[in-house]
């Protein structure tokens, strides 16, 4: 316990005696973690946007106008039990027409129908996992009750619509976006680790005579290493807290303006997500500070 107190006292003394090098180390950690934090928040926003686009993927299974309601209910129960299905609803012909009237911008089309309703009834399927859309569609196609009420009995596959070609391209793009985002974050973490490690190495290099003197008087490697590790952790803690403070300021000032300007996009990030990002930055900063100090000191502790 006494050693720990000594290490803490010495780390603060070293911090004040070598403020210029400590300041450079803190600024490097702060900027590195700030950039990582901004990218993490941006990654969460992009993930929300991608998920909101994917959530628009639904399956519509069209049924005959005179389909038996009992068979329709049986089909809906079968679909509801399939993996990846969130909800199943039935839309009759009249509801389909009302929906069409509400969404069309050309009233002349309605007038040309002359009171007839060519729209078929349908079973509408919302998915809990849009990536399973093709699997769910195939399961519906293989469902015996549905085959008997499909509006195209000769080819029931033509009665199932989910934007087959568009969906495949959509998932390709969204997956690429996720992979690129993850790769950028990993690259930034690596770059930050290199810069922070080099900065800490320079800070310790400036105090190599102090380390040499401690070795000459017989201090053990652990005794020498302790204050420097504590000081590296102190630099990292201050730098990470500064990064968290700036991110919080951006969250309060900039994010509401961005959300207001892009209200049609889903840019909301929950407070819990921000808290997790802040904790991750602090923990990552401490780990990087300790590891950077330990690696930087190895050459000066060799016999």
LOZA-652209 format. One record per residue (C-alpha): residue in one letter; y negated, z, x. Coordinates in Angstrom, 3 decimals, padded with zeros to 6 digits. Example, Ala and Ser with C-alpha at 12.3 -4.5 7.8 and 13.67 -1.06 7.14 Angstrom:
BEGIN
[A, [004.500, 007.800, 012.300]]
[S, [001.060, 007.140, 013.670]]
***
This chain:
BEGIN
[X, [000.000, 000.000, 000.000]]
[X, [-002.345, 000.881, 002.853]]
[X, [-001.625, -002.486, 004.490]]
[X, [-002.506, -004.302, 001.262]]
[X, [-005.812, -002.443, 001.014]]
[X, [-006.502, -003.286, 004.654]]
[X, [-005.734, -006.971, 004.048]]
[X, [-008.090, -007.062, 001.066]]
[X, [-010.911, -005.362, 003.000]]
[X, [-010.459, -007.703, 005.956]]
[X, [-010.405, -010.771, 003.711]]
[X, [-013.790, -009.788, 002.252]]
[X, [-015.165, -009.094, 005.740]]
[X, [-013.921, -012.468, 006.954]]
[X, [-015.433, -014.096, 003.882]]
[X, [-018.891, -012.683, 004.573]]
[X, [-018.758, -013.195, 008.374]]
[X, [-017.713, -016.826, 008.056]]
[X, [-019.569, -017.727, 004.905]]
[X, [-020.330, -021.331, 005.886]]
[X, [-016.669, -022.279, 006.395]]
[X, [-015.658, -020.217, 003.353]]
[X, [-018.286, -022.030, 001.281]]
[X, [-016.908, -025.417, 002.344]]
[X, [-013.397, -024.331, 001.432]]
[X, [-014.517, -023.049, -001.976]]
[X, [-016.457, -026.231, -002.788]]
[X, [-013.468, -028.389, -001.838]]
[X, [-011.141, -026.355, -004.048]]
[X, [-013.699, -026.306, -006.866]]
[X, [-014.267, -030.082, -006.874]]
[X, [-010.561, -030.868, -006.518]]
[X, [-009.528, -028.586, -009.381]]
[X, [-012.459, -029.743, -011.520]]
[X, [-011.364, -033.378, -011.196]]
[X, [-007.771, -032.398, -011.996]]
[X, [-008.973, -030.361, -014.995]]
[X, [-011.061, -033.252, -016.329]]
[X, [-008.069, -035.578, -016.022]]
[X, [-005.805, -033.035, -017.732]]
[X, [-008.204, -032.763, -020.688]]
[X, [-008.521, -036.552, -020.730]]
[X, [-004.737, -036.827, -020.622]]
[X, [-004.427, -034.542, -023.661]]
[X, [-007.023, -036.639, -025.527]]
[X, [-005.204, -039.877, -024.639]]
[X, [-001.895, -038.336, -025.744]]
[X, [-003.472, -037.405, -029.095]]
[X, [-004.805, -040.947, -029.508]]
[X, [-001.439, -042.468, -028.614]]
[X, [000.380, -040.090, -030.976]]
[X, [-002.058, -040.833, -033.813]]
[X, [-001.406, -044.554, -033.387]]
[X, [002.352, -043.998, -033.306]]
[X, [002.150, -041.797, -036.415]]
[X, [000.972, -044.838, -038.351]]
[X, [004.451, -046.323, -037.926]]
[X, [006.285, -046.023, -041.234]]
[X, [009.209, -047.772, -042.897]]
[X, [008.967, -049.430, -046.306]]
[X, [012.222, -050.321, -048.051]]
[X, [011.629, -052.584, -051.082]]
[X, [013.902, -052.238, -054.101]]
[X, [014.663, -054.282, -057.227]]
[X, [012.369, -053.916, -060.228]]
[X, [015.314, -052.916, -062.451]]
[X, [016.985, -050.660, -059.864]]
[X, [018.772, -047.655, -061.369]]
[X, [016.785, -044.461, -060.766]]
[X, [019.969, -042.542, -060.014]]
[X, [020.810, -044.951, -057.177]]
[X, [017.223, -044.746, -055.926]]
[X, [017.450, -040.935, -055.824]]
[X, [020.778, -041.136, -054.000]]
[X, [019.292, -043.532, -051.443]]
[X, [016.268, -041.290, -050.903]]
[X, [018.531, -038.277, -050.333]]
[X, [020.543, -040.259, -047.778]]
[X, [017.377, -041.312, -045.960]]
[X, [015.930, -037.785, -046.008]]
[X, [019.013, -036.505, -044.153]]
[X, [018.631, -039.027, -041.308]]
[X, [017.440, -037.928, -037.867]]
[X, [013.755, -038.643, -037.248]]
[X, [012.747, -038.725, -040.927]]
[X, [009.893, -036.452, -042.000]]
[X, [009.449, -037.358, -045.666]]
[X, [010.627, -039.881, -048.247]]
[X, [008.590, -041.007, -051.274]]
[X, [009.076, -043.547, -054.044]]
[X, [006.306, -045.946, -055.092]]
[X, [006.826, -047.802, -058.368]]
[X, [005.314, -051.185, -059.191]]
[X, [002.259, -049.747, -060.963]]
[X, [001.490, -047.386, -058.080]]
[X, [001.886, -050.256, -055.624]]
[X, [-000.651, -052.298, -057.594]]
[X, [-003.128, -049.403, -057.768]]
[X, [-002.817, -048.926, -054.008]]
[X, [-003.365, -052.651, -053.455]]
[X, [-006.493, -052.623, -055.653]]
[X, [-007.871, -049.648, -053.731]]
[X, [-007.396, -051.291, -050.349]]
[X, [-008.250, -054.949, -051.000]]
[X, [-011.776, -056.185, -050.325]]
[X, [-011.340, -059.364, -052.360]]
[X, [-011.439, -058.730, -056.144]]
[X, [-010.836, -062.449, -056.786]]
[X, [-007.216, -061.956, -055.748]]
[X, [-006.801, -059.352, -058.504]]
[X, [-008.349, -061.723, -061.064]]
[X, [-005.988, -064.528, -060.082]]
[X, [-002.980, -062.341, -060.858]]
[X, [-003.987, -062.572, -064.542]]
[X, [-002.472, -059.219, -065.449]]
[X, [000.874, -059.822, -063.718]]
[X, [002.259, -057.507, -061.051]]
[X, [004.250, -059.290, -058.334]]
[X, [004.473, -056.223, -056.108]]
[X, [007.926, -054.621, -055.772]]
[X, [008.716, -050.918, -055.946]]
[X, [009.484, -049.308, -052.615]]
[X, [010.882, -046.303, -050.810]]
[X, [008.323, -045.165, -048.232]]
[X, [009.603, -043.315, -045.160]]
[X, [007.412, -041.232, -042.831]]
[X, [008.882, -040.372, -039.438]]
[X, [008.842, -037.134, -037.469]]
[X, [009.575, -039.153, -034.317]]
[X, [008.134, -042.690, -034.476]]
[X, [010.194, -043.676, -031.425]]
[X, [013.288, -043.529, -033.684]]
[X, [011.936, -046.117, -036.129]]
[X, [014.506, -048.791, -035.231]]
[X, [017.371, -046.281, -035.441]]
[X, [016.233, -045.084, -038.877]]
[X, [015.734, -048.651, -040.118]]
[X, [019.269, -049.551, -039.002]]
[X, [020.655, -046.473, -040.774]]
[X, [018.878, -047.438, -044.007]]
[X, [020.259, -050.967, -043.716]]
[X, [023.785, -049.548, -043.405]]
[X, [023.306, -047.234, -046.373]]
[X, [025.573, -048.463, -049.207]]
[X, [023.377, -047.324, -052.132]]
[X, [020.344, -049.065, -050.645]]
[X, [022.240, -052.330, -050.185]]
[X, [022.905, -052.344, -053.933]]
[X, [019.222, -051.967, -054.914]]
[X, [017.466, -053.930, -052.132]]
[X, [015.040, -056.492, -053.564]]
[X, [016.744, -059.139, -051.414]]
[X, [020.464, -058.536, -052.079]]
[X, [021.474, -061.619, -050.059]]
[X, [019.875, -060.178, -046.917]]
[X, [018.929, -056.468, -047.259]]
[X, [017.370, -056.524, -043.770]]
[X, [014.522, -058.594, -045.258]]
[X, [013.822, -055.706, -047.654]]
[X, [013.051, -053.284, -044.806]]
[X, [009.630, -053.622, -043.195]]
[X, [008.073, -051.591, -040.382]]
[X, [006.228, -054.235, -038.370]]
[X, [009.243, -054.887, -036.168]]
[X, [007.560, -057.059, -033.526]]
[X, [004.308, -055.066, -033.444]]
[X, [006.139, -051.734, -033.164]]
[X, [008.085, -052.829, -030.104]]
[X, [004.897, -053.920, -028.336]]
[X, [003.108, -050.745, -029.472]]
[X, [005.723, -048.428, -027.973]]
[X, [005.737, -050.446, -024.745]]
[X, [001.971, -050.006, -024.408]]
[X, [001.930, -046.307, -025.364]]
[X, [004.741, -045.508, -022.932]]
[X, [002.890, -047.313, -020.141]]
[X, [-000.247, -045.293, -020.976]]
[X, [001.740, -042.043, -020.715]]
[X, [003.372, -043.025, -017.409]]
[X, [000.063, -044.132, -015.870]]
[X, [-001.636, -040.910, -016.980]]
[X, [001.134, -038.775, -015.483]]
[X, [001.061, -040.767, -012.229]]
[X, [-002.717, -040.318, -011.929]]
[X, [-002.469, -036.547, -012.414]]
[X, [000.311, -036.269, -009.799]]
[X, [-001.724, -038.415, -007.383]]
[X, [-004.822, -036.262, -007.908]]
[X, [-002.837, -033.069, -007.323]]
[X, [-001.451, -034.499, -004.068]]
[X, [-004.899, -035.607, -002.882]]
[X, [-006.357, -032.213, -003.794]]
[X, [-003.567, -030.444, -001.908]]
[X, [-004.257, -032.524, 001.220]]
[X, [-008.028, -031.966, 001.112]]
[X, [-007.750, -028.251, 000.382]]
[X, [-005.127, -027.738, 003.086]]
[X, [-007.276, -029.561, 005.646]]
[X, [-010.352, -027.543, 004.665]]
[X, [-008.487, -024.243, 004.992]]
[X, [-007.035, -025.439, 008.305]]
[X, [-010.561, -026.091, 009.634]]
[X, [-011.696, -022.666, 008.423]]
[X, [-008.863, -020.964, 010.305]]
[X, [-009.379, -023.214, 013.348]]
[X, [-012.914, -021.843, 013.606]]
[X, [-011.396, -018.342, 013.920]]
[X, [-008.594, -019.145, 016.349]]
[X, [-010.105, -016.843, 019.013]]
[X, [-009.998, -013.955, 016.572]]
[X, [-006.305, -014.657, 015.949]]
[X, [-005.638, -014.905, 019.702]]
[X, [-007.285, -011.515, 020.320]]
[X, [-005.202, -009.896, 017.597]]
[X, [-002.062, -011.293, 019.192]]
[X, [-003.102, -010.010, 022.636]]
[X, [-003.438, -006.463, 021.346]]
[X, [000.114, -006.666, 019.977]]
[X, [-000.476, -007.254, 016.258]]
[X, [002.540, -008.619, 014.419]]
[X, [002.501, -012.042, 012.804]]
[X, [002.611, -010.470, 009.352]]
[X, [-000.313, -008.184, 010.160]]
[X, [-002.353, -011.145, 011.432]]
[X, [-001.366, -013.427, 008.572]]
[X, [-002.127, -010.980, 005.747]]
[X, [-005.969, -011.038, 005.793]]
[X, [-006.044, -014.822, 006.192]]
[X, [-003.683, -015.332, 003.270]]
[X, [-005.812, -012.983, 001.158]]
[X, [-008.947, -014.840, 002.199]]
[X, [-007.364, -018.186, 001.328]]
[X, [-006.388, -016.765, -002.068]]
[X, [-009.959, -015.483, -002.510]]
[X, [-011.399, -018.939, -001.761]]
[X, [-008.965, -020.502, -004.211]]
[X, [-009.706, -017.941, -006.933]]
[X, [-013.467, -018.435, -006.675]]
[X, [-013.092, -022.231, -006.578]]
[X, [-010.726, -022.301, -009.562]]
[X, [-012.955, -019.959, -011.605]]
[X, [-015.935, -022.232, -010.887]]
[X, [-013.883, -025.236, -012.039]]
[X, [-012.889, -023.379, -015.224]]
[X, [-016.536, -022.400, -015.868]]
[X, [-017.753, -025.994, -015.532]]
[X, [-014.933, -027.284, -017.749]]
[X, [-015.824, -024.698, -020.386]]
[X, [-019.481, -025.728, -020.188]]
[X, [-018.475, -029.380, -020.639]]
[X, [-016.274, -028.379, -023.576]]
[X, [-019.183, -026.614, -025.304]]
[X, [-021.916, -029.148, -024.524]]
[X, [-020.413, -032.587, -023.941]]
[X, [-017.259, -032.687, -026.101]]
[X, [-019.052, -032.168, -029.474]]
[X, [-021.373, -035.090, -028.669]]
[X, [-018.479, -037.322, -027.652]]
[X, [-016.557, -036.368, -030.810]]
[X, [-019.654, -037.083, -032.925]]
[X, [-020.156, -040.493, -031.344]]
[X, [-016.462, -041.382, -031.689]]
[X, [-015.715, -039.674, -034.999]]
[X, [-013.187, -042.381, -035.905]]
[X, [-010.953, -041.294, -033.014]]
[X, [-008.814, -038.164, -032.732]]
[X, [-010.475, -036.438, -029.766]]
[X, [-010.019, -032.807, -030.773]]
[X, [-008.389, -030.544, -028.181]]
[X, [-007.293, -027.089, -029.339]]
[X, [-008.550, -023.888, -027.768]]
[X, [-004.978, -022.971, -026.857]]
[X, [-004.638, -026.221, -024.901]]
[X, [-007.858, -025.493, -023.008]]
[X, [-006.603, -021.977, -022.232]]
[X, [-003.336, -023.368, -020.848]]
[X, [-005.256, -025.845, -018.675]]
[X, [-007.534, -023.078, -017.381]]
[X, [-004.580, -020.831, -016.510]]
[X, [-002.794, -023.757, -014.837]]
[X, [-005.864, -024.477, -012.677]]
[X, [-006.213, -020.835, -011.604]]
[X, [-002.512, -020.494, -010.778]]
[X, [-002.477, -023.865, -008.994]]
[X, [-005.570, -022.887, -006.996]]
[X, [-004.013, -019.602, -005.876]]
[X, [-000.749, -021.282, -004.905]]
[X, [-002.553, -024.026, -002.988]]
[X, [-004.778, -021.459, -001.254]]
[X, [-001.840, -019.324, -000.151]]
[X, [000.305, -022.263, 000.942]]
[X, [-002.618, -023.925, 002.727]]
[X, [-003.416, -020.748, 004.639]]
[X, [000.234, -020.151, 005.559]]
[X, [000.701, -023.698, 006.869]]
[X, [-002.625, -023.696, 008.711]]
[X, [-001.719, -020.496, 010.565]]
[X, [001.729, -021.524, 011.722]]
[X, [000.539, -023.167, 014.952]]
[X, [-001.456, -020.090, 015.955]]
[X, [001.421, -017.673, 015.379]]
[X, [003.977, -019.472, 017.518]]
[X, [005.113, -017.584, 020.577]]
***
